[in-house]
Amino acid sequence: MPGGGFVRLPGGSVVVALTLPRPSGEGGSVRVLVHAANRARALTRLRNLGMRAVYLRGNARPPTPDEVTAVLHHPDGLLWRCAPDRAEELWHPIRALLDGAARP
């Protein structure tokens, strides 16, 4: 997947950031952030939500410090927003993307 990467936190957990095609088929891409114990679990969390073809190859575009802060302060540890990033758009919970409830 283009635009993916991860960063290991001091506590041992990781934040994975991936740029994926929008699952609802509307076209465009979304930037998805996942906080998990390790990279494999982060990808498993996305696959369990129905995003089956999610892979992390390399570390070309790791999460920025702002992205890490956003995902760490969210109770679910799963966020998304449209890619490329627009400054005025806030992060959305992952369920909003899967349900199609949040339209940018």
N, CA, C and O atoms as a GROMACS GRO file, in nm:
protein
  416
    1MET      N    1   0.084  -0.117   0.000
    1MET     CA    2   0.000   0.000   0.000
    1MET      C    3   0.089   0.124   0.000
    1MET      O    4   0.181   0.134   0.081
    2PRO      N    5   0.063   0.218  -0.088
    2PRO     CA    6   0.142   0.340  -0.089
    2PRO      C    7   0.105   0.428   0.029
    2PRO      O    8  -0.010   0.430   0.074
    3GLY      N    9   0.202   0.500   0.078
    3GLY     CA   10   0.175   0.596   0.184
    3GLY      C   11   0.155   0.537   0.321
    3GLY      O   12   0.080   0.594   0.401
    4GLY      N   13   0.217   0.426   0.352
    4GLY     CA   14   0.200   0.364   0.483
    4GLY      C   15   0.328   0.369   0.563
    4GLY      O   16   0.437   0.384   0.508
    5GLY      N   17   0.313   0.358   0.693
    5GLY     CA   18   0.428   0.354   0.781
    5GLY      C   19   0.385   0.337   0.924
    5GLY      O   20   0.266   0.330   0.955
    6PHE      N   21   0.483   0.331   1.012
    6PHE     CA   22   0.453   0.311   1.154
    6PHE      C   23   0.560   0.382   1.237
    6PHE      O   24   0.666   0.419   1.187
    7VAL      N   25   0.529   0.400   1.364
    7VAL     CA   26   0.625   0.452   1.460
    7VAL      C   27   0.606   0.375   1.589
    7VAL      O   28   0.494   0.352   1.634
    8ARG      N   29   0.718   0.334   1.649
    8ARG     CA   30   0.715   0.262   1.776
    8ARG      C   31   0.720   0.364   1.889
    8ARG      O   32   0.805   0.453   1.889
    9LEU      N   33   0.630   0.352   1.984
    9LEU     CA   34   0.622   0.443   2.098
    9LEU      C   35   0.712   0.394   2.211
    9LEU      O   36   0.748   0.277   2.214
   10PRO      N   37   0.748   0.483   2.304
   10PRO     CA   38   0.836   0.442   2.414
   10PRO      C   39   0.783   0.327   2.498
   10PRO      O   40   0.862   0.250   2.553
   11GLY      N   41   0.653   0.312   2.508
   11GLY     CA   42   0.594   0.204   2.586
   11GLY      C   43   0.594   0.070   2.515
   11GLY      O   44   0.554  -0.031   2.574
   12GLY      N   45   0.638   0.066   2.389
   12GLY     CA   46   0.644  -0.058   2.315
   12GLY      C   47   0.533  -0.075   2.213
   12GLY      O   48   0.545  -0.158   2.123
   13SER      N   49   0.423   0.001   2.225
   13SER     CA   50   0.314  -0.009   2.128
   13SER      C   51   0.352   0.067   2.001
   13SER      O   52   0.454   0.136   1.997
   14VAL      N   53   0.270   0.054   1.898
   14VAL     CA   54   0.297   0.120   1.771
   14VAL      C   55   0.174   0.196   1.724
   14VAL      O   56   0.061   0.166   1.762
   15VAL      N   57   0.199   0.296   1.641
   15VAL     CA   58   0.094   0.366   1.568
   15VAL      C   59   0.123   0.343   1.422
   15VAL      O   60   0.231   0.375   1.372
   16VAL      N   61   0.025   0.286   1.352
   16VAL     CA   62   0.036   0.257   1.209
   16VAL      C   63  -0.051   0.356   1.134
   16VAL      O   64  -0.165   0.380   1.172
   17ALA      N   65   0.003   0.413   1.028
   17ALA     CA   66  -0.071   0.504   0.941
   17ALA      C   67  -0.070   0.448   0.800
   17ALA      O   68   0.036   0.412   0.747
   18LEU      N   69  -0.187   0.440   0.739
   18LEU     CA   70  -0.201   0.387   0.603
   18LEU      C   71  -0.288   0.479   0.520
   18LEU      O   72  -0.386   0.534   0.570
   19THR      N   73  -0.253   0.497   0.394
   19THR     CA   74  -0.338   0.566   0.299
   19THR      C   75  -0.405   0.459   0.215
   19THR      O   76  -0.339   0.384   0.143
   20LEU      N   77  -0.538   0.453   0.224
   20LEU     CA   78  -0.616   0.348   0.160
   20LEU      C   79  -0.722   0.408   0.069
   20LEU      O   80  -0.764   0.522   0.090
   21PRO      N   81  -0.767   0.332  -0.031
   21PRO     CA   82  -0.883   0.379  -0.109
   21PRO      C   83  -1.006   0.381  -0.020
   21PRO      O   84  -1.021   0.298   0.070
   22ARG      N   85  -1.094   0.476  -0.044
   22ARG     CA   86  -1.216   0.488   0.036
   22ARG      C   87  -1.301   0.362   0.016
   22ARG      O   88  -1.335   0.330  -0.097
   23PRO      N   89  -1.338   0.291   0.125
   23PRO     CA   90  -1.410   0.165   0.112
   23PRO      C   91  -1.550   0.177   0.056
   23PRO      O   92  -1.603   0.079   0.003
   24SER      N   93  -1.611   0.292   0.064
   24SER     CA   94  -1.748   0.307   0.016
   24SER      C   95  -1.757   0.317  -0.135
   24SER      O   96  -1.867   0.322  -0.190
   25GLY      N   97  -1.642   0.320  -0.204
   25GLY     CA   98  -1.642   0.324  -0.349
   25GLY      C   99  -1.665   0.462  -0.408
   25GLY      O  100  -1.690   0.473  -0.528
   26GLU      N  101  -1.657   0.566  -0.328
   26GLU     CA  102  -1.680   0.702  -0.376
   26GLU      C  103  -1.559   0.758  -0.448
   26GLU      O  104  -1.566   0.868  -0.505
   27GLY      N  105  -1.451   0.688  -0.447
   27GLY     CA  106  -1.328   0.740  -0.503
   27GLY      C  107  -1.252   0.820  -0.399
   27GLY      O  108  -1.306   0.857  -0.295
   28GLY      N  109  -1.127   0.846  -0.427
   28GLY     CA  110  -1.045   0.918  -0.331
   28GLY      C  111  -0.980   0.824  -0.233
   28GLY      O  112  -1.000   0.703  -0.236
   29SER      N  113  -0.901   0.884  -0.146
   29SER     CA  114  -0.828   0.806  -0.046
   29SER      C  115  -0.854   0.860   0.093
   29SER      O  116  -0.897   0.973   0.111
   30VAL      N  117  -0.827   0.776   0.191
   30VAL     CA  118  -0.836   0.816   0.330
   30VAL      C  119  -0.707   0.779   0.401
   30VAL      O  120  -0.640   0.682   0.363
   31ARG      N  121  -0.672   0.854   0.501
   31ARG     CA  122  -0.557   0.825   0.586
   31ARG      C  123  -0.612   0.763   0.713
   31ARG      O  124  -0.690   0.826   0.784
   32VAL      N  125  -0.572   0.640   0.742
   32VAL     CA  126  -0.622   0.566   0.857
   32VAL      C  127  -0.509   0.552   0.959
   32VAL      O  128  -0.396   0.518   0.923
   33LEU      N  129  -0.540   0.577   1.086
   33LEU     CA  130  -0.445   0.563   1.196
   33LEU      C  131  -0.493   0.455   1.289
   33LEU      O  132  -0.611   0.449   1.323
   34VAL      N  133  -0.401   0.368   1.332
   34VAL     CA  134  -0.435   0.259   1.424
   34VAL      C  135  -0.330   0.253   1.533
   34VAL      O  136  -0.210   0.256   1.506
   35HIS      N  137  -0.375   0.246   1.658
   35HIS     CA  138  -0.286   0.227   1.772
   35HIS      C  139  -0.304   0.084   1.821
   35HIS      O  140  -0.417   0.041   1.848
   36ALA      N  141  -0.195   0.010   1.832
   36ALA     CA  142  -0.203  -0.130   1.875
   36ALA      C  143  -0.073  -0.172   1.941
   36ALA      O  144   0.024  -0.096   1.944
   37ALA      N  145  -0.071  -0.293   1.994
   37ALA     CA  146   0.047  -0.345   2.064
   37ALA      C  147   0.164  -0.366   1.968
   37ALA      O  148   0.279  -0.347   2.006
   38ASN      N  149   0.134  -0.406   1.843
   38ASN     CA  150   0.238  -0.425   1.742
   38ASN      C  151   0.178  -0.408   1.604
   38ASN      O  152   0.057  -0.393   1.590
   39ARG      N  153   0.263  -0.410   1.500
   39ARG     CA  154   0.215  -0.387   1.363
   39ARG      C  155   0.115  -0.493   1.319
   39ARG      O  156   0.014  -0.460   1.256
   40ALA      N  157   0.140  -0.617   1.352
   40ALA     CA  158   0.049  -0.724   1.310
   40ALA      C  159  -0.090  -0.705   1.370
   40ALA      O  160  -0.190  -0.724   1.302
   41ARG      N  161  -0.097  -0.667   1.495
   41ARG     CA  162  -0.227  -0.645   1.559
   41ARG      C  163  -0.298  -0.524   1.502
   41ARG      O  164  -0.421  -0.522   1.491
   42ALA      N  165  -0.223  -0.422   1.465
   42ALA     CA  166  -0.283  -0.304   1.403
   42ALA      C  167  -0.351  -0.342   1.272
   42ALA      O  168  -0.464  -0.301   1.245
   43LEU      N  169  -0.282  -0.420   1.190
   43LEU     CA  170  -0.340  -0.462   1.063
   43LEU      C  171  -0.456  -0.557   1.084
   43LEU      O  172  -0.553  -0.554   1.008
   44THR      N  173  -0.447  -0.642   1.185
   44THR     CA  174  -0.556  -0.734   1.217
   44THR      C  175  -0.681  -0.656   1.258
   44THR      O  176  -0.792  -0.696   1.224
   45ARG      N  177  -0.664  -0.547   1.332
   45ARG     CA  178  -0.779  -0.464   1.372
   45ARG      C  179  -0.852  -0.412   1.249
   45ARG      O  180  -0.975  -0.411   1.246
   46LEU      N  181  -0.777  -0.368   1.148
   46LEU     CA  182  -0.840  -0.320   1.025
   46LEU      C  183  -0.905  -0.433   0.947
   46LEU      O  184  -1.015  -0.417   0.893
   47ARG      N  185  -0.839  -0.546   0.940
   47ARG     CA  186  -0.896  -0.661   0.867
   47ARG      C  187  -1.024  -0.710   0.933
   47ARG      O  188  -1.117  -0.751   0.864
   48ASN      N  189  -1.030  -0.705   1.064
   48ASN     CA  190  -1.151  -0.747   1.136
   48ASN      C  191  -1.268  -0.653   1.109
   48ASN      O  192  -1.384  -0.691   1.128
   49LEU      N  193  -1.239  -0.532   1.066
   49LEU     CA  194  -1.345  -0.436   1.032
   49LEU      C  195  -1.390  -0.449   0.887
   49LEU      O  196  -1.476  -0.374   0.842
   50GLY      N  197  -1.332  -0.542   0.814
   50GLY     CA  198  -1.373  -0.565   0.676
   50GLY      C  199  -1.276  -0.515   0.572
   50GLY      O  200  -1.301  -0.533   0.452
   51MET      N  201  -1.167  -0.455   0.611
   51MET     CA  202  -1.066  -0.408   0.516
   51MET      C  203  -0.965  -0.521   0.496
   51MET      O  204  -0.857  -0.520   0.555
   52ARG      N  205  -1.000  -0.616   0.413
   52ARG     CA  206  -0.925  -0.740   0.400
   52ARG      C  207  -0.788  -0.725   0.333
   52ARG      O  208  -0.694  -0.793   0.374
   53ALA      N  209  -0.776  -0.640   0.236
   53ALA     CA  210  -0.652  -0.630   0.158
   53ALA      C  211  -0.561  -0.520   0.211
   53ALA      O  212  -0.511  -0.438   0.134
   54VAL      N  213  -0.539  -0.518   0.343
   54VAL     CA  214  -0.457  -0.414   0.404
   54VAL      C  215  -0.321  -0.474   0.439
   54VAL      O  216  -0.311  -0.569   0.516
   55TYR      N  217  -0.217  -0.416   0.380
   55TYR     CA  218  -0.080  -0.460   0.406
   55TYR      C  219   0.008  -0.340   0.431
   55TYR      O  220  -0.020  -0.231   0.380
   56LEU      N  221   0.112  -0.357   0.508
   56LEU     CA  222   0.209  -0.252   0.534
   56LEU      C  223   0.342  -0.297   0.478
   56LEU      O  224   0.406  -0.389   0.530
   57ARG      N  225   0.384  -0.232   0.372
   57ARG     CA  226   0.512  -0.265   0.309
   57ARG      C  227   0.603  -0.145   0.323
   57ARG      O  228   0.582  -0.042   0.259
   58GLY      N  229   0.703  -0.158   0.405
   58GLY     CA  230   0.798  -0.050   0.424
   58GLY      C  231   0.749   0.053   0.524
   58GLY      O  232   0.649   0.034   0.594
   59ASN      N  233   0.822   0.162   0.529
   59ASN     CA  234   0.790   0.270   0.622
   59ASN      C  235   0.807   0.403   0.549
   59ASN      O  236   0.873   0.495   0.598
   60ALA      N  237   0.746   0.412   0.430
   60ALA     CA  238   0.764   0.528   0.344
   60ALA      C  239   0.701   0.655   0.400
   60ALA      O  240   0.756   0.764   0.383
   61ARG      N  241   0.588   0.642   0.466
   61ARG     CA  242   0.518   0.760   0.517
   61ARG      C  243   0.465   0.732   0.658
   61ARG      O  244   0.346   0.707   0.676
   62PRO      N  245   0.555   0.738   0.758
   62PRO     CA  246   0.511   0.712   0.895
   62PRO      C  247   0.419   0.822   0.945
   62PRO      O  248   0.414   0.930   0.886
   63PRO      N  249   0.347   0.796   1.053
   63PRO     CA  250   0.258   0.898   1.107
   63PRO      C  251   0.336   1.018   1.160
   63PRO      O  252   0.446   1.004   1.216
   64THR      N  253   0.279   1.134   1.142
   64THR     CA  254   0.340   1.257   1.194
   64THR      C  255   0.315   1.264   1.345
   64THR      O  256   0.228   1.193   1.396
   65PRO      N  257   0.388   1.349   1.416
   65PRO     CA  258   0.360   1.366   1.560
   65PRO      C  259   0.216   1.407   1.588
   65PRO      O  260   0.159   1.364   1.688
   66ASP      N  261   0.156   1.490   1.503
   66ASP     CA  262   0.017   1.529   1.522
   66ASP      C  263  -0.078   1.411   1.506
   66ASP      O  264  -0.176   1.399   1.579
   67GLU      N  265  -0.048   1.322   1.411
   67GLU     CA  266  -0.130   1.204   1.392
   67GLU      C  267  -0.119   1.109   1.510
   67GLU      O  268  -0.218   1.050   1.554
   68VAL      N  269   0.002   1.095   1.562
   68VAL     CA  270   0.022   1.009   1.680
   68VAL      C  271  -0.056   1.063   1.798
   68VAL      O  272  -0.121   0.986   1.870
   69THR      N  273  -0.051   1.193   1.820
   69THR     CA  274  -0.125   1.255   1.930
   69THR      C  275  -0.275   1.233   1.913
   69THR      O  276  -0.344   1.202   2.010
   70ALA      N  277  -0.324   1.249   1.791
   70ALA     CA  278  -0.468   1.232   1.766
   70ALA      C  279  -0.515   1.091   1.799
   70ALA      O  280  -0.616   1.074   1.866
   71VAL      N  281  -0.443   0.991   1.753
   71VAL     CA  282  -0.487   0.852   1.775
   71VAL      C  283  -0.469   0.810   1.921
   71VAL      O  284  -0.547   0.729   1.971
   72LEU      N  285  -0.369   0.863   1.989
   72LEU     CA  286  -0.350   0.827   2.130
   72LEU      C  287  -0.459   0.887   2.219
   72LEU      O  288  -0.490   0.831   2.324
   73HIS      N  289  -0.518   0.998   2.177
   73HIS     CA  290  -0.622   1.061   2.258
   73HIS      C  291  -0.762   1.014   2.223
   73HIS      O  292  -0.860   1.061   2.282
   74HIS      N  293  -0.774   0.922   2.128
   74HIS     CA  294  -0.905   0.869   2.093
   74HIS      C  295  -0.926   0.736   2.165
   74HIS      O  296  -0.837   0.652   2.166
   75PRO      N  297  -1.043   0.716   2.226
   75PRO     CA  298  -1.064   0.594   2.305
   75PRO      C  299  -1.054   0.464   2.226
   75PRO      O  300  -1.012   0.362   2.280
   76ASP      N  301  -1.092   0.464   2.098
   76ASP     CA  302  -1.086   0.342   2.017
   76ASP      C  303  -0.948   0.318   1.957
   76ASP      O  304  -0.914   0.204   1.927
   77GLY      N  305  -0.870   0.422   1.940
   77GLY     CA  306  -0.739   0.408   1.877
   77GLY      C  307  -0.746   0.381   1.728
   77GLY      O  308  -0.650   0.329   1.671
   78LEU      N  309  -0.857   0.417   1.664
   78LEU     CA  310  -0.877   0.401   1.519
   78LEU      C  311  -0.942   0.528   1.466
   78LEU      O  312  -1.054   0.562   1.503
   79LEU      N  313  -0.870   0.599   1.377
   79LEU     CA  314  -0.920   0.724   1.322
   79LEU      C  315  -0.896   0.730   1.172
   79LEU      O  316  -0.817   0.652   1.119
   80TRP      N  317  -0.964   0.822   1.104
   80TRP     CA  318  -0.942   0.844   0.961
   80TRP      C  319  -0.977   0.986   0.925
   80TRP      O  320  -1.051   1.054   0.996
   81ARG      N  321  -0.924   1.032   0.812
   81ARG     CA  322  -0.966   1.154   0.745
   81ARG      C  323  -0.921   1.146   0.600
   81ARG      O  324  -0.838   1.063   0.564
   82CYS      N  325  -0.977   1.232   0.518
   82CYS     CA  326  -0.948   1.228   0.374
   82CYS      C  327  -0.801   1.254   0.348
   82CYS      O  328  -0.736   1.329   0.421
   83ALA      N  329  -0.749   1.192   0.243
   83ALA     CA  330  -0.612   1.216   0.201
   83ALA      C  331  -0.617   1.270   0.059
   83ALA      O  332  -0.694   1.216  -0.021
   84PRO      N  333  -0.542   1.369   0.023
   84PRO     CA  334  -0.443   1.437   0.106
   84PRO      C  335  -0.511   1.518   0.215
   84PRO      O  336  -0.625   1.562   0.203
   85ASP      N  337  -0.436   1.537   0.323
   85ASP     CA  338  -0.491   1.605   0.440
   85ASP      C  339  -0.537   1.746   0.408
   85ASP      O  340  -0.470   1.821   0.336
   86ARG      N  341  -0.652   1.778   0.462
   86ARG     CA  342  -0.703   1.915   0.454
   86ARG      C  343  -0.702   1.970   0.596
   86ARG      O  344  -0.753   1.906   0.688
   87ALA      N  345  -0.645   2.085   0.612
   87ALA     CA  346  -0.624   2.142   0.746
   87ALA      C  347  -0.755   2.160   0.823
   87ALA      O  348  -0.756   2.146   0.945
   88GLU      N  349  -0.864   2.191   0.753
   88GLU     CA  350  -0.989   2.218   0.823
   88GLU      C  351  -1.065   2.091   0.862
   88GLU      O  352  -1.159   2.098   0.942
   89GLU      N  353  -1.026   1.976   0.809
   89GLU     CA  354  -1.098   1.852   0.840
   89GLU      C  355  -1.045   1.790   0.968
   89GLU      O  356  -0.924   1.780   0.990
   90LEU      N  357  -1.137   1.750   1.053
   90LEU     CA  358  -1.101   1.684   1.178
   90LEU      C  359  -1.092   1.533   1.155
   90LEU      O  360  -1.136   1.482   1.052
   91TRP      N  361  -1.035   1.463   1.252
   91TRP     CA  362  -1.028   1.317   1.247
   91TRP      C  363  -1.165   1.260   1.282
   91TRP      O  364  -1.236   1.316   1.366
   92HIS      N  365  -1.200   1.150   1.218
   92HIS     CA  366  -1.328   1.084   1.240
   92HIS      C  367  -1.305   0.945   1.297
   92HIS      O  368  -1.203   0.883   1.268
   93PRO      N  369  -1.399   0.895   1.380
   93PRO     CA  370  -1.389   0.756   1.424
   93PRO      C  371  -1.406   0.662   1.304
   93PRO      O  372  -1.473   0.697   1.207
   94ILE      N  373  -1.347   0.546   1.311
   94ILE     CA  374  -1.346   0.453   1.199
   94ILE      C  375  -1.487   0.408   1.161
   94ILE      O  376  -1.513   0.382   1.044
   95ARG      N  377  -1.577   0.398   1.256
   95ARG     CA  378  -1.714   0.355   1.226
   95ARG      C  379  -1.783   0.453   1.131
   95ARG      O  380  -1.868   0.411   1.052
   96ALA      N  381  -1.748   0.581   1.136
   96ALA     CA  382  -1.807   0.679   1.045
   96ALA      C  383  -1.768   0.649   0.901
   96ALA      O  384  -1.847   0.672   0.810
   97LEU      N  385  -1.648   0.599   0.880
   97LEU     CA  386  -1.604   0.564   0.745
   97LEU      C  387  -1.674   0.439   0.695
   97LEU      O  388  -1.719   0.434   0.581
   98LEU      N  389  -1.684   0.340   0.780
   98LEU     CA  390  -1.743   0.212   0.741
   98LEU      C  391  -1.894   0.222   0.723
   98LEU      O  392  -1.951   0.154   0.637
   99ASP      N  393  -1.960   0.306   0.802
   99ASP     CA  394  -2.104   0.322   0.791
   99ASP      C  395  -2.144   0.425   0.685
   99ASP      O  396  -2.260   0.431   0.644
  100GLY      N  397  -2.047   0.505   0.642
  100GLY     CA  398  -2.076   0.608   0.542
  100GLY      C  399  -2.149   0.726   0.602
  100GLY      O  400  -2.207   0.806   0.528
  101ALA      N  401  -2.147   0.740   0.735
  101ALA     CA  402  -2.221   0.847   0.801
  101ALA      C  403  -2.153   0.983   0.785
  101ALA      O  404  -2.222   1.084   0.770
  102ALA      N  405  -2.022   0.987   0.787
  102ALA     CA  406  -1.951   1.115   0.778
  102ALA      C  407  -1.909   1.140   0.635
  102ALA      O  408  -1.833   1.062   0.577
  103ARG      N  409  -1.958   1.246   0.579
  103ARG     CA  410  -1.923   1.285   0.442
  103ARG      C  411  -1.844   1.414   0.449
  103ARG      O  412  -1.896   1.515   0.497
  104PRO      N  413  -1.720   1.414   0.401
  104PRO     CA  414  -1.642   1.538   0.408
  104PRO      C  415  -1.693   1.644   0.313
  104PRO      O  416  -1.636   1.753   0.307
   0.00000   0.00000   0.00000
